[in-house]
Amino acid sequence: MQIMGMPISIHVRSADLDASTVAQGVQEAFDIVREADLLFSTYQHISEVSRIRRSELEPAQADPLVGQVITLCQQAGELTEGTFTRPPARR
């Protein structure tokens, strides 16, 4: 399966690999990665991060997870005296 433009696989070790809980867990993991891609991809035109960078979406209107990451990025920038900063919006 390709997500985020690269092959993604999950390897499971279990006594019962045919269990429905295993399949459900794997599906949920793939769903989380797909959701992250839709929110944070800098390559997907429709992602929230791409829309924020183009000033089409205000960070306060984005998914709460995006807001958390923006806050953490700002904290990292402060703690590292600017070594890690969020790139400016593209116009």
C-alpha positions in Angstrom: 0.0 0.0 0.0 1.2 3.5 -0.8 0.6 6.4 1.6 2.5 9.6 1.8 4.0 8.8 -1.6 5.9 5.7 -0.3 5.2 2.1 0.3 3.9 1.4 3.8 3.6 -2.0 5.4 2.8 -3.4 8.8 4.3 -6.6 10.1 2.4 -8.4 12.8 3.5 -11.1 15.1 0.7 -13.0 16.7 -0.4 -16.6 17.6 -3.5 -16.0 15.6 -2.8 -13.8 12.5 -6.3 -14.5 11.2 -8.0 -12.9 14.2 -10.4 -10.1 13.3 -8.8 -8.0 16.0 -5.5 -8.2 14.1 -7.1 -7.1 10.8 -9.0 -4.3 12.6 -5.8 -3.1 14.3 -3.9 -3.0 11.0 -6.8 -1.2 9.3 -6.9 1.4 12.1 -3.1 2.0 11.8 -3.4 2.6 8.1 -6.3 5.0 8.7 -4.2 7.0 11.2 -1.4 7.3 8.6 -3.8 8.3 5.9 -5.4 11.0 8.2 -1.9 12.3 9.0 -1.2 12.6 5.3 -4.4 14.5 4.7 -3.6 16.9 7.5 0.2 17.4 7.3 1.4 16.6 3.7 3.4 19.3 2.2 3.0 17.6 -1.2 -0.8 17.2 -1.3 -2.5 20.4 -2.5 -5.6 19.7 -0.3 -3.8 19.0 3.0 -4.4 21.4 5.8 -0.8 22.3 6.1 -0.6 23.1 2.4 -3.7 25.3 2.7 -2.2 27.1 5.7 1.0 27.7 3.8 -1.0 29.3 1.0 -3.0 31.4 3.5 -6.2 29.6 2.4 -6.8 28.3 5.9 -6.2 30.0 9.2 -4.3 27.8 11.7 -7.1 28.4 14.3 -9.6 26.9 11.8 -7.5 23.7 11.2 -7.9 20.4 12.8 -6.9 20.5 16.5 -4.1 18.1 15.9 -2.6 20.6 13.3 -2.8 23.3 16.0 -1.0 21.1 18.5 1.8 20.5 16.0 2.1 24.2 15.2 2.3 25.0 18.9 5.0 22.3 19.4 6.9 23.7 16.4 6.8 27.2 17.9 8.1 25.8 21.2 10.9 24.0 19.4 11.8 27.3 17.7 12.0 29.1 21.0 13.9 26.4 22.8 16.5 26.1 20.0 16.7 29.9 19.5 15.3 29.6 16.0 17.2 26.5 14.8 13.8 24.8 14.3 11.2 27.1 12.9 8.1 26.8 10.7 8.6 27.9 7.1 6.9 31.1 6.1 3.6 30.9 4.2 3.8 30.7 0.4 2.0 33.4 -1.5 
